[in-house]
Each structure stands twice: as C-alpha cells, then as structure tokens.
Amino acid sequence: MRVVAVAVCAIVFLISGPVSAQSGKFKVTLDAGHGDHDYGAVYNGHIEKNITLAVVLKVGRILEKNSGVEVIYTRKTDQFIDLVERANIANRADSDIFVSIHCNANKNSAADGSETYVMGMSKNASNLEAAKRENAVITLEKDYKQKYEGYDPKSPESLAGLVMAQELYLDQSIALAGKIQNHFIDELDKKSRGVKQAPYMVLHKAYMPRVLIEMGFISNPAEGEKLDSEEGQQEVAQAIANAIMSYKKEYFGTDKNDTAEKPSEMMGKDKSYKPTDTVAVAPKPTPKTTEPKKPEIKKPEPAAVPKPEAVGGAAIFKVQLSASGKQLDPTPSNFKGLSNISVASEGALYKYMYGSTPSYEEAKRLLAEAKAKGYPSAFIIAFKGGKKVSVQEALKQ
C-alpha cells in the first residue's frame, strides 16, 4: 500500500509541472453538490441539490464581476455529474482552487452551523460518517466498482493508501477552508463547527487546493428555511465569494478590478490552521495560539548562509513549489533551472521551496518567476522566529 501511495504522489508531483498555457486569470471551479436523480438530503421540503445549485450560481455571478477571475462550473443545471468527473472538470481547466458546496443534515433537528472539509484521513467517527454519506453517491454511477478501482464507499478508510497524494495541497486547502469559516462567523454570525478532514472522493481526485463546504443543516427548521430563501442564499454566497477573494489576495495578489471583498476586507480576521483532524473555529477567536511544527531542513545548499528564518523574529518569505514523497537534490536541474532551493520534511512528504527574502514584494516577484518556469500551483509561505506563520501574520510586522 505504501508503494502505491508513493507512486501516486510522484505522479501528482509531475502534474504540478508544466500544463496547458495559462490564461493569467485566477481559476475557480465551483461544484454544486448532487443533481438530477441524486437529491442529496431532503428535509421539511428543502432539497439539497436545488439549494447547492442556487448558491453556486450566486457565488459565480459575484466572482465573475472580477475580470481577473475565471469561474468554471461542474454543473449549471439540474443534472447528475459523476464524482470523478467533477474533479476532472477542475483538473482539465487547470483550476487554482476547487470548491464543492453542500448542505448538512442530521436526525437531530437541533444540529446547526457550518463546517468546511479538506481532504484527509480521519479517526473521528462523525467525520467518517459524513464522508460515507457523500461518497455513497458513486453507487448511482454506472460501473462504479471498476471506475473507482474497488473503492468501497461504506469504508472511507480504503482511501488510506493514497494519503500522501492528498497532502500535496493540504496547507493551501486548510488556509482556504479557514477563510471560509471565518467569513461565515464574521459576516453571518454563523455558528462554526470548524475546519475538518475527511476522505471525500470528490476532493481526492482534484489536483489543486480543494474544500467541501457544508453551509448549514437543512434538517434544522430555522437554518433550512434560511438556506432555502433567496436572502439566505445570497448572504452565504457573498461570504463564500469574499473568502475566495481573500484567499486569492493572499496567495495570488490583487487585481485592480477585484470587487468581491467588502470595503472592510475582513482585515485581521483570517486565522491560520494546522493540518489536524479537526480545527475548531470559535466565534471571535484570539490570534493564533499554536504554531505549526518547525520545518526540518533536510538538504541546505552547500554554499548557503544560515537560514534567516531561524534567526531573530523578522519574517522571511519563500515560494513553495511542490510537495512529493520523492526526495530530490535541491539542484537547478531538478527544478527547471531555479536555484536557491530549500527542502523541508514533514512526515513522509518533502516540500520544496524557492528563494528566501524578507521582502514580500520580492517574494511576489519570485512567485511570478516560479510560475513562468512551470510551477502554476506555487504559492508564497512565511516564517517568523523560526516557525511557519500565515502570510497575513508575517505582513503585520
């Protein structure tokens, strides 16, 4: 099983290299959960497939006001799309992010609040149960046993062998999920059930930062009524669009025509999330109280000076190029001619970073250079006092 995981991760690493010509726009694939004969959850007259489609179309209309954003839809009508095809639509478009939108449901009608999932294995029984419910959709597809290579939707743990491939975009996925939850809290005063990990098949097959949003419980009379209303859908759509534009600003920069963010731009309200099973998002949380594990530098360049991020408290920016289960020498020949490559090891995964600068403007230049060299999914990361922090926190210095 480990051999399979490494092989898959190596394939994904290659995928992060040159692809089709880039349009220069920030590409967002929006996925409305369920469709046609797959109704999703149905409670009190509220039908999930209809609500998700309505919200996705609203999010898309908001984002499309920005000339620097291109929106791709997995469906724009009441139709059934295979889970793997939803991911493939995003992959073929070479999207920068994939956002799948759903409604939650529970036999306990008092359950309420939103939660956002990233792809990951979980020991949490409720997370696994949620994944089982959503993944069961594949049984409605023809030849699903062959198509999904024997995957059993009743046993999400059967995805465990591919855990390394999913980690390729985990940090970015968590950052996007965190922004979504915080915008729900700050704009809608919505109860947050946190950022969580679970093995969703629709996320597993998408090779980019990706999240699955559970907007709220249609099994809850009040929340279901709100989600099934024009006003409620518009509010949720605006919060999701604002979160996406906040993510774009942090990782891809801002275009002069970006308009989805409200004037306040939610300054100072985005938090950082660690890749844990469940990351709670409490109302009005205090600034970051825990820091991710300090990256272990495996192979510094022979002629490199001591890493600045390990000295003092000044922020240092780098560009993360890719992640892989395969360890590579940090030489230009292995990174499309880029030099000054550093390597950090997290578990069985190696993360490759380009450059090291205290200037965010220089980091943006390095990011543009990396993308021009064939790393379209590269993004800026930051370190402060020897520990990884969010770019937004680093910019507060």
KOLZA-855709 format. One record per residue (C-alpha): residue in one letter; x, y, z. Coordinates in steps of 0.2 Angstrom, whole numbers, padded with zeros to 4 digits, m for minus. Last residue first. Example, Ala and Ser with C-alpha at 12.3 -4.5 7.8 and 13.67 -1.06 7.14 Angstrom:
# KOLZA-855709
PAFI   aa      c1      c2      c3
PAFI    S    0068   m0005    0036
PAFI    A    0062   m0022    0039
END
This chain:
# KOLZA-855709
PAFI   aa      c1      c2      c3
PAFI    Q    0027    0216    0057
PAFI    K    0009    0213    0051
PAFI    L    0015    0206    0035
PAFI    A    0020    0190    0043
PAFI    E    0003    0187    0050
PAFI    Q   m0005    0189    0033
PAFI    V    0007    0177    0026
PAFI    S    0002    0164    0038
PAFI    V    0016    0158    0050
PAFI    K    0029    0144    0049
PAFI    K    0041    0145    0064
PAFI    G    0059    0150    0065
PAFI    G    0055    0167    0073
PAFI    K    0044    0171    0058
PAFI    F    0042    0160    0043
PAFI    A    0031    0164    0028
PAFI    I    0024    0155    0013
PAFI    I    0021    0161   m0005
PAFI    F    0012    0150   m0018
PAFI    A    0017    0138   m0032
PAFI    S    0002    0130   m0041
PAFI    P    0007    0136   m0059
PAFI    Y    0025    0129   m0057
PAFI    G    0031    0129   m0075
PAFI    K    0046    0142   m0076
PAFI    A    0034    0156   m0078
PAFI    K    0025    0151   m0062
PAFI    A    0042    0151   m0052
PAFI    E    0046    0168   m0059
PAFI    A    0030    0175   m0054
PAFI    L    0032    0168   m0036
PAFI    L    0050    0175   m0036
PAFI    R    0042    0193   m0040
PAFI    K    0029    0190   m0027
PAFI    A    0043    0186   m0014
PAFI    E    0052    0202   m0019
PAFI    E    0037    0212   m0015
PAFI    Y    0035    0202    0002
PAFI    S    0053    0207    0006
PAFI    P    0062    0197    0020
PAFI    T    0068    0185    0007
PAFI    S    0071    0167    0004
PAFI    G    0071    0159   m0013
PAFI    Y    0062    0143   m0019
PAFI    M    0054    0130   m0008
PAFI    Y    0052    0111   m0010
PAFI    K    0041    0101    0002
PAFI    Y    0046    0083    0006
PAFI    L    0032    0072    0012
PAFI    A    0035    0056    0023
PAFI    G    0032    0066    0039
PAFI    E    0035    0084    0036
PAFI    S    0052    0087    0028
PAFI    A    0058    0104    0022
PAFI    V    0069    0107    0007
PAFI    S    0077    0123    0001
PAFI    I    0080    0128   m0017
PAFI    N    0092    0143   m0020
PAFI    S    0092    0139   m0039
PAFI    L    0078    0138   m0052
PAFI    G    0083    0129   m0068
PAFI    K    0068    0119   m0070
PAFI    F    0069    0112   m0053
PAFI    N    0079    0096   m0054
PAFI    S    0092    0103   m0065
PAFI    P    0093    0118   m0053
PAFI    T    0099    0107   m0038
PAFI    P    0090    0104   m0022
PAFI    D    0093    0085   m0023
PAFI    L    0076    0076   m0024
PAFI    Q    0067    0066   m0011
PAFI    K    0051    0058   m0018
PAFI    G    0035    0058   m0007
PAFI    S    0031    0075   m0015
PAFI    A    0027    0093   m0012
PAFI    S    0028    0107   m0024
PAFI    L    0035    0125   m0027
PAFI    Q    0033    0133   m0011
PAFI    V    0039    0151   m0013
PAFI    K    0048    0159    0002
PAFI    F    0045    0174    0014
PAFI    I    0055    0178    0029
PAFI    A    0048    0187    0044
PAFI    A    0060    0195    0057
PAFI    G    0060    0187    0074
PAFI    G    0078    0183    0077
PAFI    V    0087    0169    0067
PAFI    A    0080    0153    0060
PAFI    E    0070    0162    0046
PAFI    P    0086    0169    0040
PAFI    K    0093    0152    0035
PAFI    P    0112    0152    0039
PAFI    V    0122    0156    0023
PAFI    A    0120    0144    0008
PAFI    A    0135    0137   m0001
PAFI    P    0131    0119    0001
PAFI    E    0113    0121   m0002
PAFI    P    0103    0115    0013
PAFI    K    0097    0097    0012
PAFI    K    0085    0091    0025
PAFI    I    0078    0107    0033
PAFI    E    0066    0102    0046
PAFI    P    0051    0113    0046
PAFI    K    0046    0120    0063
PAFI    K    0030    0112    0068
PAFI    P    0015    0123    0065
PAFI    E    0012    0136    0078
PAFI    T   m0002    0137    0092
PAFI    T   m0010    0152    0099
PAFI    K   m0015    0162    0083
PAFI    P   m0025    0177    0087
PAFI    T   m0040    0176    0098
PAFI    P   m0055    0168    0091
PAFI    K   m0071    0179    0088
PAFI    P   m0083    0165    0087
PAFI    A   m0074    0148    0089
PAFI    V   m0066    0140    0074
PAFI    A   m0061    0122    0079
PAFI    V   m0048    0113    0069
PAFI    T   m0052    0095    0067
PAFI    D   m0041    0081    0061
PAFI    T   m0026    0092    0061
PAFI    P   m0017    0101    0047
PAFI    K   m0014    0117    0057
PAFI    Y   m0025    0132    0053
PAFI    S   m0021    0151    0052
PAFI    K   m0033    0164    0055
PAFI    D   m0041    0177    0044
PAFI    K   m0049    0191    0054
PAFI    G   m0035    0204    0053
PAFI    M   m0044    0214    0039
PAFI    M   m0060    0207    0034
PAFI    E   m0059    0217    0018
PAFI    S   m0068    0232    0026
PAFI    P   m0073    0238    0009
PAFI    K   m0082    0221    0005
PAFI    E   m0072    0209   m0005
PAFI    A   m0080    0204   m0021
PAFI    T   m0073    0218   m0031
PAFI    D   m0056    0214   m0039
PAFI    N   m0054    0226   m0053
PAFI    K   m0037    0232   m0049
PAFI    D   m0030    0214   m0047
PAFI    T   m0024    0208   m0030
PAFI    G   m0011    0195   m0027
PAFI    F   m0010    0176   m0030
PAFI    Y   m0008    0169   m0012
PAFI    E   m0015    0182    0000
PAFI    K   m0027    0191   m0012
PAFI    K   m0034    0175   m0020
PAFI    Y   m0038    0168   m0002
PAFI    S   m0047    0185    0002
PAFI    M   m0056    0183   m0015
PAFI    I   m0061    0166   m0010
PAFI    A   m0067    0171    0007
PAFI    N   m0077    0186   m0001
PAFI    A   m0085    0174   m0013
PAFI    I   m0090    0162    0001
PAFI    A   m0097    0176    0012
PAFI    Q   m0107    0183   m0003
PAFI    A   m0114    0166   m0007
PAFI    V   m0120    0163    0011
PAFI    E   m0129    0180    0011
PAFI    Q   m0136    0177   m0006
PAFI    Q   m0143    0160   m0001
PAFI    G   m0151    0167    0014
PAFI    E   m0159    0181    0005
PAFI    E   m0166    0170   m0009
PAFI    S   m0173    0158    0004
PAFI    D   m0169    0139    0005
PAFI    L   m0154    0141    0016
PAFI    K   m0164    0152    0029
PAFI    E   m0178    0139    0030
PAFI    G   m0166    0125    0032
PAFI    E   m0157    0135    0046
PAFI    A   m0174    0138    0055
PAFI    P   m0181    0120    0053
PAFI    N   m0164    0111    0056
PAFI    S   m0163    0097    0044
PAFI    I   m0157    0109    0031
PAFI    F   m0141    0110    0041
PAFI    G   m0128    0123    0036
PAFI    M   m0116    0128    0023
PAFI    E   m0107    0111    0022
PAFI    I   m0092    0117    0012
PAFI    L   m0080    0104    0003
PAFI    V   m0063    0111    0000
PAFI    R   m0049    0110   m0013
PAFI    P   m0031    0116   m0016
PAFI    M   m0027    0108   m0033
PAFI    Y   m0026    0090   m0040
PAFI    A   m0045    0085   m0038
PAFI    K   m0047    0067   m0037
PAFI    H   m0047    0066   m0018
PAFI    L   m0060    0081   m0016
PAFI    V   m0074    0072   m0025
PAFI    M   m0070    0056   m0015
PAFI    Y   m0071    0064    0002
PAFI    P   m0059    0056    0014
PAFI    A   m0062    0068    0030
PAFI    Q   m0053    0082    0037
PAFI    K   m0061    0096    0047
PAFI    V   m0062    0115    0048
PAFI    G   m0074    0120    0062
PAFI    R   m0092    0118    0068
PAFI    S   m0094    0137    0066
PAFI    K   m0110    0145    0072
PAFI    K   m0115    0159    0060
PAFI    D   m0113    0177    0064
PAFI    L   m0116    0180    0045
PAFI    E   m0101    0191    0041
PAFI    D   m0089    0187    0054
PAFI    I   m0093    0169    0058
PAFI    F   m0096    0164    0039
PAFI    H   m0081    0174    0034
PAFI    N   m0071    0165    0047
PAFI    Q   m0077    0148    0041
PAFI    I   m0072    0152    0023
PAFI    K   m0055    0159    0027
PAFI    G   m0051    0143    0037
PAFI    A   m0056    0132    0022
PAFI    L   m0045    0142    0011
PAFI    A   m0030    0141    0023
PAFI    I   m0034    0122    0026
PAFI    S   m0034    0119    0007
PAFI    Q   m0017    0129    0005
PAFI    D   m0009    0118    0018
PAFI    L   m0016    0102    0011
PAFI    Y   m0011    0104   m0007
PAFI    L    0001    0090   m0009
PAFI    E   m0006    0081    0006
PAFI    Q   m0019    0072   m0005
PAFI    A   m0005    0062   m0014
PAFI    M    0002    0056    0003
PAFI    V   m0015    0049    0009
PAFI    L   m0017    0037   m0006
PAFI    G   m0016    0021    0003
PAFI    A   m0029    0027    0016
PAFI    L   m0043    0028    0003
PAFI    S   m0050    0011    0009
PAFI    E   m0053    0020    0026
PAFI    P   m0068    0028    0018
PAFI    S   m0077    0011    0020
PAFI    K   m0095    0011    0015
PAFI    P   m0090    0020   m0001
PAFI    D   m0079    0004   m0005
PAFI    Y   m0066    0009   m0018
PAFI    G   m0063   m0006   m0030
PAFI    E   m0054    0004   m0043
PAFI    Y   m0066    0019   m0043
PAFI    K   m0072    0016   m0061
PAFI    Q   m0072   m0003   m0060
PAFI    K   m0083   m0003   m0045
PAFI    Y   m0093    0012   m0051
PAFI    D   m0098    0003   m0067
PAFI    K   m0113    0015   m0070
PAFI    E   m0115    0029   m0056
PAFI    L   m0128    0029   m0043
PAFI    T   m0116    0019   m0031
PAFI    I   m0105    0034   m0033
PAFI    V   m0117    0044   m0022
PAFI    A   m0111    0034   m0007
PAFI    N   m0096    0046   m0006
PAFI    E   m0107    0059    0002
PAFI    R   m0114    0048    0016
PAFI    K   m0098    0039    0019
PAFI    A   m0089    0056    0021
PAFI    A   m0101    0062    0034
PAFI    E   m0099    0045    0043
PAFI    L   m0080    0047    0043
PAFI    N   m0081    0064    0050
PAFI    S   m0093    0058    0064
PAFI    A   m0082    0044    0068
PAFI    N   m0066    0055    0070
PAFI    K   m0051    0044    0065
PAFI    S   m0049    0055    0050
PAFI    M   m0040    0053    0033
PAFI    G   m0038    0069    0024
PAFI    M   m0046    0080    0010
PAFI    V   m0052    0097    0017
PAFI    Y   m0069    0100    0025
PAFI    T   m0078    0115    0029
PAFI    E   m0091    0117    0043
PAFI    S   m0107    0127    0045
PAFI    G   m0119    0128    0060
PAFI    D   m0134    0118    0066
PAFI    A   m0140    0102    0075
PAFI    A   m0157    0104    0083
PAFI    S   m0165    0093    0071
PAFI    N   m0156    0078    0077
PAFI    K   m0158    0066    0063
PAFI    N   m0144    0076    0054
PAFI    A   m0142    0085    0038
PAFI    N   m0128    0096    0030
PAFI    C   m0130    0106    0014
PAFI    H   m0116    0105    0000
PAFI    I   m0104    0116   m0010
PAFI    S   m0088    0109   m0018
PAFI    V   m0075    0122   m0020
PAFI    F   m0060    0118   m0031
PAFI    I   m0045    0130   m0032
PAFI    D   m0032    0136   m0045
PAFI    S   m0041    0127   m0059
PAFI    D   m0031    0119   m0073
PAFI    A   m0047    0118   m0083
PAFI    R   m0044    0099   m0086
PAFI    N   m0041    0097   m0067
PAFI    A   m0057    0106   m0062
PAFI    I   m0068    0096   m0074
PAFI    N   m0059    0080   m0069
PAFI    A   m0064    0083   m0051
PAFI    R   m0082    0084   m0056
PAFI    E   m0080    0069   m0067
PAFI    V   m0073    0059   m0053
PAFI    L   m0089    0062   m0043
PAFI    D   m0101    0058   m0058
PAFI    I   m0112    0073   m0063
PAFI    F   m0131    0072   m0062
PAFI    Q   m0140    0086   m0069
PAFI    D   m0151    0100   m0063
PAFI    T   m0142    0115   m0072
PAFI    K   m0126    0124   m0070
PAFI    R   m0115    0110   m0067
PAFI    T   m0096    0107   m0064
PAFI    Y   m0095    0126   m0065
PAFI    I   m0079    0135   m0070
PAFI    V   m0076    0153   m0065
PAFI    E   m0062    0164   m0072
PAFI    V   m0056    0178   m0061
PAFI    G   m0045    0193   m0066
PAFI    S   m0060    0202   m0073
PAFI    N   m0069    0202   m0056
PAFI    K   m0088    0203   m0058
PAFI    E   m0087    0185   m0062
PAFI    L   m0084    0181   m0043
PAFI    I   m0101    0188   m0039
PAFI    R   m0110    0179   m0053
PAFI    G   m0101    0163   m0048
PAFI    V   m0106    0164   m0030
PAFI    K   m0124    0166   m0035
PAFI    L   m0123    0151   m0047
PAFI    V   m0116    0141   m0033
PAFI    V   m0129    0146   m0021
PAFI    A   m0144    0141   m0032
PAFI    L   m0135    0124   m0037
PAFI    T   m0132    0120   m0018
PAFI    I   m0150    0124   m0014
PAFI    N   m0158    0114   m0028
PAFI    K   m0147    0098   m0024
PAFI    E   m0151    0099   m0006
PAFI    I   m0170    0099   m0006
PAFI    H   m0180    0108    0007
PAFI    G   m0197    0102    0009
PAFI    N   m0195    0099    0028
PAFI    Y   m0180    0088    0025
PAFI    V   m0172    0081    0009
PAFI    A   m0153    0077    0009
PAFI    G   m0145    0074   m0008
PAFI    Y   m0157    0074   m0022
PAFI    D   m0147    0062   m0034
PAFI    H   m0160    0059   m0048
PAFI    D   m0155    0076   m0055
PAFI    G   m0141    0084   m0045
PAFI    H   m0129    0082   m0031
PAFI    G   m0117    0095   m0024
PAFI    A   m0114    0111   m0034
PAFI    D   m0096    0112   m0038
PAFI    L   m0087    0128   m0041
PAFI    T   m0071    0128   m0051
PAFI    V   m0061    0144   m0048
PAFI    K   m0047    0150   m0060
PAFI    F   m0037    0165   m0056
PAFI    K   m0033    0173   m0073
PAFI    G   m0017    0173   m0082
PAFI    S   m0024    0162   m0096
PAFI    Q   m0011    0149   m0093
PAFI    A   m0005    0138   m0107
PAFI    S   m0008    0120   m0104
PAFI    V    0002    0111   m0090
PAFI    P    0020    0112   m0085
PAFI    G    0024    0104   m0068
PAFI    S    0012    0101   m0054
PAFI    I    0006    0085   m0063
PAFI    L    0024    0078   m0060
PAFI    F    0021    0080   m0042
PAFI    V    0004    0071   m0044
PAFI    I    0013    0056   m0052
PAFI    A    0026    0055   m0038
PAFI    C    0011    0056   m0025
PAFI    V    0003    0041   m0034
PAFI    A    0019    0031   m0034
PAFI    V    0022    0035   m0016
PAFI    A    0005    0029   m0011
PAFI    V    0006    0013   m0021
PAFI    V    0022    0009   m0013
PAFI    R    0014    0012    0004
PAFI    M    0000    0000    0000
END
